[in-house]
């Protein structure tokens, strides 16, 4: 009886009793969710354009954050550093297309996947060699993001909004909207979906695979940079950021690998879900719920809706 | 078929090898403006390879492709598509996740040149452009009688209809030459008749020059203005269907041999 009460009633009583705490949890979950969504978006873009799960996306996030901080430490002004990182990512996109993807046109998705694993290790090695592996702080203040926090008194308590979280949420939402429109309304977006489906057919209607790939890898780089800045602000800038990148996996499974809105909704489900669950049900299970919650949800989806909420349903004619 | 027989495309002395395997050996022929040109031959004769040379998937070791009276430099397939060459594939290459109309719209990709920025903002001229191209696609869809499947993802369609969607996509490019790689492979008699009718209609109504590969001799003899016969990568005969049919070498290599 007592256990049933603890599971089904007590958490809700608590939510009602301390609404300020509940709203705080929602906000924290929302911010984490948009950031998860942003990481997942990087995967989705490349998956949509080439049907490849890009294993190197998390390391791109690390590379972005690390190089941004390093440029700044070398004495380059903060915003110039951002531009330098963007130029670097454009060069990287071009190199990846030239040296890897172009050689693998029409190959099986698994082969491309393996090549992104290889790329990951090349980037890890190169980044450690060039930038070193010492963790450092993200240069959020220098980039002009407001710091401090905002307290909003309500229900006799107060809800804290960290300014950096507000910036993160706002910028994530803006980026998501721009990307969604870009890929659904423009001819580049249509070309991208065409390339994902069939390389030969895309070529035959005059779509340049090379151009599309450079564009998506560059856009994925931009997404990695934004993600790197805000995740870097929440923890240190180090190679450990990679691990957060893989949180995108359950997000993708929930949202669907091919859907931009899926990445966002999936991110929010995981972000909000793990926060709320941790606070209200966590004590029943011991701590550390945040570590596995996402994966359990993903498992449920794999069992009952493997294409995810918004993924393309797999049509297979026999 | 047009009256003046002006040459639209000419392939000259094409040699194509894969390692030690000779796929095409010194083949030359031309395609007149507005005709239906068939390429026939037994399996492995080099027919598809020839189409792939014309459309740029293969780069021959020797030989020239002349198009519109000019020698074509070595180009990538997507660049060749821009010059007005569209094609379909033997094993259907559609964008399976997209609907019929979306597939056909990809054929207009090259003709849409409004800036992506305006497209994102749904700015007037960009919308007008989209509407204009959409109209053309709807016309083609009407023409090929695939109205009823406009919004169906093509992966779910039966084989015969997929072939027709593929034809629609190629037509949407308003090509100067349409290359069809076995447009009737795997179809039953009725579907073949439909497809033949569409090919003739396309040729007559749009004036599109067509080069096609086909196995069914009866179909080829009905459709084609002129026929090229390949065998083991070599040119065996070239002429009207009647000429080709009575050519002894062709009869020996292809027609006369029971399968």
Boltz contact constraints between the chains, C-beta under 6 A:
constraints:
  - contact:
      token1: [A, 181]
      token2: [B, 120]
      max_distance: 6.0
  - contact:
      token1: [A, 182]
      token2: [B, 120]
      max_distance: 6.0
  - contact:
      token1: [A, 185]
      token2: [B, 119]
      max_distance: 6.0
  - contact:
      token1: [A, 185]
      token2: [B, 120]
      max_distance: 6.0
  - contact:
      token1: [A, 186]
      token2: [B, 116]
      max_distance: 6.0
  - contact:
      token1: [A, 186]
      token2: [B, 119]
      max_distance: 6.0
  - contact:
      token1: [A, 186]
      token2: [B, 120]
      max_distance: 6.0
  - contact:
      token1: [A, 187]
      token2: [B, 109]
      max_distance: 6.0
  - contact:
      token1: [A, 187]
      token2: [B, 112]
      max_distance: 6.0
  - contact:
      token1: [A, 188]
      token2: [B, 116]
      max_distance: 6.0
  - contact:
      token1: [A, 194]
      token2: [B, 95]
      max_distance: 6.0
  - contact:
      token1: [A, 194]
      token2: [B, 106]
      max_distance: 6.0
  - contact:
      token1: [A, 197]
      token2: [B, 95]
      max_distance: 6.0
  - contact:
      token1: [A, 197]
      token2: [B, 96]
      max_distance: 6.0
  - contact:
      token1: [A, 197]
      token2: [B, 97]
      max_distance: 6.0
  - contact:
      token1: [A, 198]
      token2: [B, 93]
      max_distance: 6.0
  - contact:
      token1: [A, 198]
      token2: [B, 95]
      max_distance: 6.0
  - contact:
      token1: [A, 200]
      token2: [B, 93]
      max_distance: 6.0
  - contact:
      token1: [A, 201]
      token2: [B, 93]
      max_distance: 6.0
  - contact:
      token1: [A, 203]
      token2: [B, 77]
      max_distance: 6.0
  - contact:
      token1: [A, 203]
      token2: [B, 78]
      max_distance: 6.0
  - contact:
      token1: [A, 204]
      token2: [B, 87]
      max_distance: 6.0
  - contact:
      token1: [A, 205]
      token2: [B, 106]
      max_distance: 6.0
  - contact:
      token1: [A, 205]
      token2: [B, 107]
      max_distance: 6.0
  - contact:
      token1: [A, 205]
      token2: [B, 109]
      max_distance: 6.0
  - contact:
      token1: [A, 206]
      token2: [B, 78]
      max_distance: 6.0
  - contact:
      token1: [A, 206]
      token2: [B, 81]
      max_distance: 6.0
  - contact:
      token1: [A, 206]
      token2: [B, 82]
      max_distance: 6.0
  - contact:
      token1: [A, 206]
      token2: [B, 110]
      max_distance: 6.0
  - contact:
      token1: [A, 207]
      token2: [B, 78]
      max_distance: 6.0
  - contact:
      token1: [A, 207]
      token2: [B, 109]
      max_distance: 6.0
  - contact:
      token1: [A, 208]
      token2: [B, 78]
      max_distance: 6.0
  - contact:
      token1: [A, 312]
      token2: [B, 97]
      max_distance: 6.0
  - contact:
      token1: [A, 315]
      token2: [B, 155]
      max_distance: 6.0
  - contact:
      token1: [A, 315]
      token2: [B, 156]
      max_distance: 6.0
